[in-house]
């Protein structure tokens, strides 16, 4: 189960020690966060996160201190299912360097239309609130990693 969710203000992380929900503002990603209750260190997400609304999408891509890789996908899409485990690897590898988020084009068709998504899966890379690169089609993790590194300024914060 995902212990981190996206919302308009930042990441909502459940403390692994005490279970308290904590807010990690997008603008401060890369800094050390501690639980407000027990002071356990809270790590950035290591798996793809689902975007549930346009407002949340705009907040995460517009305010994140990290580059944001967006996977535009649909549940019926075979290639989308093939790329899902590759994106999970990239999200785990990007711990403290980038975020991976998923936009279900069936649930958020206005976002797909707004970004002129004509084929899925489509990966779009956002940095500083703007789209910096786009690639359609399923890719292995190595190609996704290269895509991110080629088109963004990635900072290694966590190890």
N, C-alpha and C positions, 0 to 999 in steps of 0.2 A: 504494500500500500504506500502511496506517495505521501510523505510527511511534509511536503512543501507544495503550496498552491500559489497561484498568481492572483493578485487583486489590483485595484486601481492605485493603491498606495505603495505596494511593494510585494515581496514574497512573504507569505505566511508560513512560518516554519514551526513544526511541533518539536519541542525539546525531547530528545531521545531519553533523557534521564527522568524528568518529572512530568512530561506530557503537556506542559503549558504552551499555548500558542504565542509566538513572537513575530513581530513585523520587522522585516529586513528591507529598508527603503532601497529602491532601485539605484538611486544616485550614490549610495554608499557601498554597493557591492564591491568586494575586494578588501574591505576593512574586516577586522575581526568582530564578530557578533557573539554575544553571550546571552544566555537565557536570563530574562529579568527576574526569574524566581530562584533558580539554583546556580546560576552563573556558569553552566556548562557551555563550552564553545559550540556554536551553531555553524555548520558547514553550508556552503552554497549547494544548490541542487546538482546531483550527479546523474539525473535522468531527465528525459524530455518532459516538459510540463504542458498541460492542456490549456489553451486560451479559450475562455468561456464567453467573452463578449468583445465587441469592438473597442469599448472603453478600456478594458484591460489590455488589449493588444496595443492601443495607442500609448498607454502608460509604459508598458514594458519596453517597446522599441524606442520610444521617445526619451525615456529617462534612464535607461540602464547604463551603468558605468562599464559594462561588458558588451562586446559585440553580441548580437542576438541572431541565431540561425533559426529561421522560420520554415517549418515544413508544412506546406499547403497540401492536404491529402483528403481522401474520402474512404470510408470503410469498405466500399465495394471494389476498390482499386487494387488489383493484384500487385503491380509494381510498388504501390504504397506499402503493402504488407511486407514485401521483400526488403524494402529500405528501412523499415521500422527497427529491426535489431542492429542495423548499422548505425542508425541515429542514436540508439541507446548506448552503443560503444563510444560514439563521439561525445555524447553528453557526459559520460563517466570520465572520459579522457580530458574533457574541458573544464573539470572542476576548478573553479577559481580563475578561469580564463575567458570563458564564453558561456552563454545560455543557449539551450535548445528548446524551442517551443513548437507546439503543433497546433495548426488551425484546421479544423474539420470543415471543409468547404460545403458540406451538406448542412451543417448547423449554423455556419456563418457565411452564407452566400454573398452578402453585401461586401465583406472583406475580399473575397475572391474577385468579385466584380471590380471593386475599387483598385485592386492591384493588377487587373487584367490577366488573371490566371486562366490560361486557355488549355493547359495540360497539367496533369498531376502524375506523380508527385512533382512539385516545384519547390526548390529550396531557394530562399531569399535571405540574404545577409544584410542586417541593419547595423549601423554604427552611428552614434551621435544623432539618432532620430531620423536618419535617412537610409534608403536602400542603396547599398554600394555594389551589390552583385546579385545575379540570379542564375540558376541552373535548373533545367527541367530533366526529368528522368531519374530512374533509380541508379544509385552509385554505391560502390563499396566504401567502407569507412576510410580507407586511405585517400580516396579521391575527395571525400567530403572534407577531411582534415586539410588537404592541400587547398581546396576551395576557400576554406575559412582563412587559412594562413596567408594565402595569396592576396586576399581582398580586404584584410582588416589589420588593425594594430592590436595584436594580442599581447597582453601582459601576464606573465606568470606570477600570480599572487600567492596561491596555496601550493603546497607540495604534499 
